[in-house]
Amino acid sequence: MLMAINMRQTGLVGTVGGRWALRHVSSKTSLWTGRQKCRHAAVPKFRHYCRTRDDFADSDLIHNFGFPYSEGFCRQQFGCNSEKVVQLLEPLIGEDRCKKISNVVSNRIFNIVPAVEGLYDLGNVAAVSRTVEGLGLGSLSVISSADTKFKHSARTSSGSHKWLHTCRWQGTRECLEAAKDDGYNIVVTDLQAAVRLEEVDWTQKTLVLFGNEHAGISSDARELSDQRVMIPMSGFVESFNISVAAAMVLKVACGAVRNGLDAPGDLSEEQQKVLQAVYYAKHIGSNSEAIVRNLLEREKRAEVAIE
């Protein structure tokens, strides 16, 4: 049975092919999530596809390192716990997508934190973001001063930034000292390093820093690092593109973590529930908070009416 309900203020507009659909309408873009295709009257700027921040980063309950979210965050953001968020949003998401999100959540790793410093090519930031998310890591730190001018590129992050907790830091020292205070081992890639990738204990909390495309890592990174590793190379070239380097290092790191835990990811069951709620909200989009609160209010009114 199809239900008709007027919820245009929250973005709920009815059903598409028997499923609830969401619509976000602006003067330039009409976007439906459901079986209908996306229709774009205008193409957003590239920066929109690779913004170096998390959708929920403004919350004071977000952690910079490790698993960033909590039940307290869910209550602050949505007005209820994570289990309730999932219950309310799941009917608005297709069954296949829900299964995909659950699978991704169970494979997420947050105790390995990739970081990049001094990049000026926005395409490289996007490429690293795509690599990080594709390997199952949940966060990325981007170190760049406020006046950094990025070189634009045709490459995109393929939407990977949406699923990453991304922190931006003004300086390398600020980022690495904060990571050390949080108990993280600092590993940096360096052409003059003596430690092999396999010699690093990836099962402990680790921040992995990748340097500038041309200059490599900074002096602050060398000073504050606990270990410096070099990617083995057998050809004439002396360095890889940063996204390739990140893929090679992080593939080893993720494999070591999963083998050490004998599990696909490093989140507890409680953390997985919270992350599932966050990813449901990210899938819905910017109206997710309003939708959840609207549905909560409707439930309250229904309960009062029954009494």
Secondary structure in CASP SS format (residue, H / E / C, confidence):
PFRMAT SS
TARGET T0000
AUTHOR 0000-0000-0000
METHOD secondary structure of the structure
MODEL  1
M C 1.00
L C 1.00
M C 1.00
A C 1.00
I C 1.00
N C 1.00
M E 1.00
R H 1.00
Q H 1.00
T H 1.00
G C 1.00
L E 1.00
V E 1.00
G E 1.00
T E 1.00
V E 1.00
G C 1.00
G C 1.00
R E 1.00
W E 1.00
A E 1.00
L E 1.00
R E 1.00
H E 1.00
V E 1.00
S C 1.00
S C 1.00
K C 1.00
T E 1.00
S E 1.00
L E 1.00
W E 1.00
T E 1.00
G C 1.00
R C 1.00
Q C 1.00
K C 1.00
C C 1.00
R E 1.00
H E 1.00
A C 1.00
A C 1.00
V C 1.00
P C 1.00
K C 1.00
F H 1.00
R H 1.00
H H 1.00
Y H 1.00
C C 1.00
R C 1.00
T C 1.00
R C 1.00
D C 1.00
D C 1.00
F C 1.00
A C 1.00
D C 1.00
S C 1.00
D C 1.00
L C 1.00
I C 1.00
H C 1.00
N C 1.00
F C 1.00
G C 1.00
F C 1.00
P C 1.00
Y C 1.00
S C 1.00
E H 1.00
G H 1.00
F H 1.00
C H 1.00
R H 1.00
Q H 1.00
Q H 1.00
F H 1.00
G C 1.00
C C 1.00
N C 1.00
S H 1.00
E H 1.00
K H 1.00
V H 1.00
V H 1.00
Q H 1.00
L H 1.00
L H 1.00
E H 1.00
P H 1.00
L H 1.00
I C 1.00
G C 1.00
E H 1.00
D H 1.00
R H 1.00
C H 1.00
K H 1.00
K H 1.00
I H 1.00
S H 1.00
N H 1.00
V H 1.00
V H 1.00
S H 1.00
N H 1.00
R C 1.00
I E 1.00
F C 1.00
N C 1.00
I E 1.00
V E 1.00
P E 1.00
A E 1.00
V E 1.00
E E 1.00
G C 1.00
L C 1.00
Y C 1.00
D E 1.00
L H 1.00
G H 1.00
N H 1.00
V H 1.00
A H 1.00
A H 1.00
V H 1.00
S H 1.00
R H 1.00
T H 1.00
V H 1.00
E H 1.00
G H 1.00
L C 1.00
G C 1.00
L E 1.00
G C 1.00
S E 1.00
L E 1.00
S E 1.00
V E 1.00
I E 1.00
S C 1.00
S C 1.00
A C 1.00
D C 1.00
T C 1.00
K C 1.00
F C 1.00
K E 1.00
H C 1.00
S C 1.00
A C 1.00
R C 1.00
T C 1.00
S C 1.00
S C 1.00
G C 1.00
S H 1.00
H H 1.00
K H 1.00
W H 1.00
L C 1.00
H E 1.00
T E 1.00
C E 1.00
R E 1.00
W E 1.00
Q C 1.00
G C 1.00
T H 1.00
R H 1.00
E H 1.00
C H 1.00
L H 1.00
E H 1.00
A H 1.00
A H 1.00
K H 1.00
D H 1.00
D C 1.00
G C 1.00
Y C 1.00
N E 1.00
I E 1.00
V E 1.00
V E 1.00
T E 1.00
D C 1.00
L C 1.00
Q C 1.00
A C 1.00
A C 1.00
V E 1.00
R C 1.00
L H 1.00
E H 1.00
E H 1.00
V C 1.00
D C 1.00
W C 1.00
T C 1.00
Q C 1.00
K C 1.00
T E 1.00
L E 1.00
V E 1.00
L E 1.00
F E 1.00
G C 1.00
N E 1.00
E C 1.00
H C 1.00
A C 1.00
G E 1.00
I C 1.00
S C 1.00
S H 1.00
D H 1.00
A H 1.00
R H 1.00
E H 1.00
L H 1.00
S C 1.00
D C 1.00
Q E 1.00
R E 1.00
V E 1.00
M C 1.00
I C 1.00
P C 1.00
M C 1.00
S C 1.00
G C 1.00
F C 1.00
V C 1.00
E C 1.00
S C 1.00
F C 1.00
N C 1.00
I H 1.00
S H 1.00
V H 1.00
A H 1.00
A H 1.00
A H 1.00
M H 1.00
V H 1.00
L H 1.00
K H 1.00
V H 1.00
A H 1.00
C H 1.00
G H 1.00
A H 1.00
V H 1.00
R H 1.00
N H 1.00
G H 1.00
L H 1.00
D C 1.00
A C 1.00
P C 1.00
G C 1.00
D C 1.00
L C 1.00
S C 1.00
E H 1.00
E H 1.00
Q H 1.00
Q H 1.00
K H 1.00
V H 1.00
L H 1.00
Q H 1.00
A H 1.00
V H 1.00
Y H 1.00
Y H 1.00
A H 1.00
K H 1.00
H H 1.00
I H 1.00
G C 1.00
S C 1.00
N C 1.00
S H 1.00
E H 1.00
A H 1.00
I H 1.00
V H 1.00
R H 1.00
N H 1.00
L H 1.00
L H 1.00
E H 1.00
R H 1.00
E H 1.00
K H 1.00
R H 1.00
A H 1.00
E H 1.00
V H 1.00
A H 1.00
I H 1.00
E C 1.00
END
